[in-house]
Amino acid sequence: MKKIYVYSIILFLFFLGACSKEEIKLYSGDVVYISFVKNSTQDSAMYSFTTYPEGEIVAEIPVQIHGAYLTEPRKFTISPTDSTTLPATAYELPEICEFAPGQDVDTIQVKFFNNFDELDNKSFRLFLKIDNSENVKQGDRNYQVAKFYVSDKLEIPIWWSRNDGTVDRPTNIVEKVYLGEYSETKYIMFLEELEKGGESFDGTDMNVMKKYAIRLKYTLEEYEKENGEPKRDENGRVITVPVAG
């Protein structure tokens, strides 16, 4: 009986030690994997300084974490990849980024500057990566790079040119529901409506999209009343906006 009691104690201590080691392995926070939220094979961001007349763009970039649960901020850095063509003087990266504890997603800021003439007729790219370090590693391959295209030309924005890719919205909701087919004239008018309201649109807040698509629709209706004919775009097509409201 005494032997059984001793063995039980030994087994208990063994399992206790094993659990402690496993807990340390899972929650020590020695190494975490940080990646961008958007899939680089499907998503990129396109910025035109035409829509940012102040000459500076501040991009909020979401990043996500996998691995150990953070109980204190985790510092990391980002840097441009070799595919980057945007001059280093035209953007500003944070010297040190910090991922806040207790959450799965955080954001970092990158600034773009309209400070060289070539932007007028050409797009430049900035591809960013998370830097590997002793306690921070890059995450899944498709989420290791964030892609940005910058110019001073008026170009169709990404959010107006791609499908949403969901089961409920396999087509581009901006084109189908809010603004209709893209034209440069229509886009300029939409930007003017945003400027009147003191807002900008990056393709994420559909409430902003709906609000200013409706305002554009009213502006087009007023134009037709005043001029006796509908407003036409640069190709001579009547500008229409399908948004309800």
FENRAGI-V265925 format. One record per residue. N is the residue number from 0. OMEGA is omega in whole degrees, -180 to 180 (none if undefined). NEAR is the number of other ideal C-beta (glycine too) atoms within 8 Angstrom. D_LAST is the distance of its C-alpha to the last C-alpha in whole Angstrom. Layout:
BEGIN
n=N omega=OMEGA near=NEAR d_last=D_LAST
n=N omega=OMEGA near=NEAR d_last=D_LAST
END
This chain:
BEGIN
n=0 omega=180 near=4 d_last=84
n=1 omega=180 near=5 d_last=84
n=2 omega=179 near=6 d_last=83
n=3 omega=-180 near=7 d_last=80
n=4 omega=179 near=8 d_last=79
n=5 omega=179 near=8 d_last=79
n=6 omega=-180 near=8 d_last=77
n=7 omega=178 near=8 d_last=74
n=8 omega=-179 near=8 d_last=74
n=9 omega=179 near=8 d_last=74
n=10 omega=179 near=8 d_last=72
n=11 omega=180 near=8 d_last=69
n=12 omega=179 near=8 d_last=70
n=13 omega=-180 near=8 d_last=69
n=14 omega=177 near=8 d_last=66
n=15 omega=178 near=8 d_last=65
n=16 omega=180 near=8 d_last=66
n=17 omega=180 near=8 d_last=64
n=18 omega=180 near=8 d_last=61
n=19 omega=180 near=8 d_last=61
n=20 omega=-179 near=8 d_last=61
n=21 omega=180 near=8 d_last=58
n=22 omega=178 near=8 d_last=56
n=23 omega=-179 near=8 d_last=57
n=24 omega=-175 near=7 d_last=56
n=25 omega=-169 near=7 d_last=53
n=26 omega=-179 near=8 d_last=52
n=27 omega=179 near=7 d_last=54
n=28 omega=-179 near=11 d_last=51
n=29 omega=-178 near=5 d_last=54
n=30 omega=174 near=8 d_last=51
n=31 omega=178 near=14 d_last=47
n=32 omega=-179 near=11 d_last=45
n=33 omega=180 near=15 d_last=42
n=34 omega=175 near=13 d_last=40
n=35 omega=-178 near=14 d_last=36
n=36 omega=-176 near=8 d_last=33
n=37 omega=178 near=9 d_last=32
n=38 omega=-174 near=7 d_last=34
n=39 omega=178 near=13 d_last=36
n=40 omega=-177 near=4 d_last=36
n=41 omega=-172 near=6 d_last=32
n=42 omega=171 near=8 d_last=30
n=43 omega=180 near=8 d_last=31
n=44 omega=179 near=11 d_last=29
n=45 omega=180 near=11 d_last=29
n=46 omega=174 near=13 d_last=29
n=47 omega=179 near=13 d_last=29
n=48 omega=174 near=14 d_last=30
n=49 omega=180 near=9 d_last=28
n=50 omega=177 near=9 d_last=25
n=51 omega=-174 near=12 d_last=28
n=52 omega=178 near=6 d_last=30
n=53 omega=174 near=4 d_last=32
n=54 omega=178 near=8 d_last=34
n=55 omega=178 near=9 d_last=34
n=56 omega=175 near=9 d_last=31
n=57 omega=-178 near=7 d_last=32
n=58 omega=175 near=11 d_last=31
n=59 omega=-174 near=7 d_last=31
n=60 omega=177 near=11 d_last=33
n=61 omega=175 near=10 d_last=33
n=62 omega=-178 near=15 d_last=36
n=63 omega=-175 near=12 d_last=37
n=64 omega=176 near=14 d_last=41
n=65 omega=179 near=8 d_last=43
n=66 omega=-175 near=6 d_last=46
n=67 omega=177 near=10 d_last=48
n=68 omega=-177 near=5 d_last=46
n=69 omega=174 near=13 d_last=46
n=70 omega=176 near=6 d_last=48
n=71 omega=-177 near=6 d_last=48
n=72 omega=178 near=8 d_last=46
n=73 omega=-179 near=14 d_last=47
n=74 omega=176 near=9 d_last=47
n=75 omega=180 near=13 d_last=46
n=76 omega=174 near=10 d_last=46
n=77 omega=-180 near=11 d_last=44
n=78 omega=178 near=8 d_last=45
n=79 omega=175 near=10 d_last=44
n=80 omega=180 near=9 d_last=45
n=81 omega=-180 near=3 d_last=47
n=82 omega=-178 near=6 d_last=44
n=83 omega=176 near=9 d_last=43
n=84 omega=179 near=5 d_last=43
n=85 omega=180 near=13 d_last=41
n=86 omega=-177 near=6 d_last=44
n=87 omega=179 near=6 d_last=45
n=88 omega=-176 near=6 d_last=44
n=89 omega=176 near=13 d_last=41
n=90 omega=-179 near=11 d_last=40
n=91 omega=178 near=5 d_last=41
n=92 omega=175 near=9 d_last=41
n=93 omega=178 near=8 d_last=42
n=94 omega=178 near=4 d_last=46
n=95 omega=174 near=7 d_last=46
n=96 omega=177 near=10 d_last=43
n=97 omega=175 near=9 d_last=43
n=98 omega=-175 near=14 d_last=42
n=99 omega=179 near=8 d_last=41
n=100 omega=173 near=9 d_last=43
n=101 omega=179 near=5 d_last=42
n=102 omega=-178 near=7 d_last=39
n=103 omega=-178 near=4 d_last=38
n=104 omega=176 near=9 d_last=35
n=105 omega=179 near=10 d_last=36
n=106 omega=172 near=8 d_last=34
n=107 omega=-177 near=10 d_last=36
n=108 omega=172 near=9 d_last=35
n=109 omega=-180 near=14 d_last=36
n=110 omega=175 near=10 d_last=36
n=111 omega=-178 near=15 d_last=36
n=112 omega=177 near=10 d_last=37
n=113 omega=-171 near=10 d_last=37
n=114 omega=172 near=6 d_last=41
n=115 omega=-168 near=7 d_last=42
n=116 omega=-175 near=4 d_last=41
n=117 omega=179 near=7 d_last=41
n=118 omega=-178 near=14 d_last=38
n=119 omega=-174 near=8 d_last=37
n=120 omega=-177 near=5 d_last=37
n=121 omega=175 near=8 d_last=38
n=122 omega=176 near=9 d_last=36
n=123 omega=-177 near=13 d_last=38
n=124 omega=171 near=12 d_last=38
n=125 omega=177 near=13 d_last=39
n=126 omega=-176 near=12 d_last=40
n=127 omega=177 near=14 d_last=40
n=128 omega=171 near=12 d_last=43
n=129 omega=-180 near=14 d_last=44
n=130 omega=174 near=9 d_last=47
n=131 omega=176 near=6 d_last=50
n=132 omega=-177 near=8 d_last=52
n=133 omega=-177 near=3 d_last=55
n=134 omega=174 near=8 d_last=52
n=135 omega=179 near=14 d_last=49
n=136 omega=176 near=9 d_last=48
n=137 omega=-180 near=9 d_last=46
n=138 omega=-177 near=11 d_last=43
n=139 omega=-174 near=6 d_last=42
n=140 omega=-176 near=4 d_last=43
n=141 omega=-178 near=7 d_last=39
n=142 omega=-177 near=13 d_last=38
n=143 omega=-175 near=12 d_last=41
n=144 omega=172 near=10 d_last=39
n=145 omega=-173 near=11 d_last=36
n=146 omega=178 near=11 d_last=35
n=147 omega=175 near=16 d_last=34
n=148 omega=-173 near=11 d_last=34
n=149 omega=175 near=17 d_last=34
n=150 omega=173 near=13 d_last=34
n=151 omega=177 near=8 d_last=33
n=152 omega=174 near=11 d_last=31
n=153 omega=-178 near=8 d_last=28
n=154 omega=178 near=8 d_last=27
n=155 omega=-178 near=6 d_last=24
n=156 omega=-179 near=10 d_last=24
n=157 omega=-175 near=10 d_last=25
n=158 omega=179 near=10 d_last=21
n=159 omega=-172 near=12 d_last=20
n=160 omega=-177 near=8 d_last=23
n=161 omega=176 near=7 d_last=24
n=162 omega=179 near=7 d_last=23
n=163 omega=173 near=9 d_last=22
n=164 omega=178 near=7 d_last=25
n=165 omega=180 near=6 d_last=25
n=166 omega=-178 near=4 d_last=25
n=167 omega=-176 near=4 d_last=22
n=168 omega=-179 near=9 d_last=20
n=169 omega=178 near=8 d_last=23
n=170 omega=-180 near=8 d_last=21
n=171 omega=-176 near=10 d_last=19
n=172 omega=179 near=10 d_last=16
n=173 omega=-179 near=11 d_last=15
n=174 omega=-173 near=12 d_last=16
n=175 omega=-171 near=8 d_last=15
n=176 omega=-170 near=7 d_last=11
n=177 omega=-171 near=14 d_last=10
n=178 omega=-178 near=14 d_last=12
n=179 omega=-177 near=8 d_last=14
n=180 omega=-177 near=4 d_last=18
n=181 omega=165 near=9 d_last=20
n=182 omega=-178 near=11 d_last=21
n=183 omega=180 near=8 d_last=23
n=184 omega=180 near=11 d_last=22
n=185 omega=-180 near=14 d_last=18
n=186 omega=178 near=13 d_last=19
n=187 omega=179 near=9 d_last=21
n=188 omega=177 near=13 d_last=18
n=189 omega=178 near=12 d_last=16
n=190 omega=178 near=10 d_last=19
n=191 omega=177 near=8 d_last=19
n=192 omega=177 near=12 d_last=16
n=193 omega=-179 near=11 d_last=17
n=194 omega=178 near=7 d_last=21
n=195 omega=-179 near=7 d_last=19
n=196 omega=179 near=9 d_last=18
n=197 omega=-179 near=4 d_last=21
n=198 omega=173 near=7 d_last=20
n=199 omega=-178 near=6 d_last=21
n=200 omega=-178 near=10 d_last=19
n=201 omega=177 near=7 d_last=22
n=202 omega=-175 near=8 d_last=20
n=203 omega=-175 near=5 d_last=20
n=204 omega=-178 near=7 d_last=18
n=205 omega=174 near=8 d_last=14
n=206 omega=176 near=6 d_last=13
n=207 omega=179 near=9 d_last=14
n=208 omega=-178 near=12 d_last=13
n=209 omega=-178 near=11 d_last=9
n=210 omega=-174 near=9 d_last=9
n=211 omega=171 near=14 d_last=11
n=212 omega=177 near=13 d_last=9
n=213 omega=178 near=10 d_last=6
n=214 omega=177 near=11 d_last=9
n=215 omega=179 near=14 d_last=11
n=216 omega=178 near=11 d_last=9
n=217 omega=179 near=8 d_last=9
n=218 omega=178 near=10 d_last=13
n=219 omega=178 near=14 d_last=13
n=220 omega=178 near=8 d_last=12
n=221 omega=178 near=8 d_last=15
n=222 omega=-178 near=10 d_last=17
n=223 omega=178 near=11 d_last=18
n=224 omega=-176 near=6 d_last=18
n=225 omega=-174 near=6 d_last=21
n=226 omega=178 near=7 d_last=22
n=227 omega=178 near=4 d_last=22
n=228 omega=-178 near=4 d_last=21
n=229 omega=176 near=8 d_last=19
n=230 omega=179 near=11 d_last=19
n=231 omega=-180 near=8 d_last=21
n=232 omega=-175 near=11 d_last=22
n=233 omega=179 near=6 d_last=26
n=234 omega=179 near=5 d_last=27
n=235 omega=-180 near=5 d_last=26
n=236 omega=177 near=7 d_last=23
n=237 omega=180 near=6 d_last=19
n=238 omega=178 near=13 d_last=17
n=239 omega=179 near=6 d_last=13
n=240 omega=-174 near=12 d_last=11
n=241 omega=-175 near=9 d_last=9
n=242 omega=178 near=11 d_last=6
n=243 omega=179 near=3 d_last=4
n=244 omega=none near=5 d_last=0
END
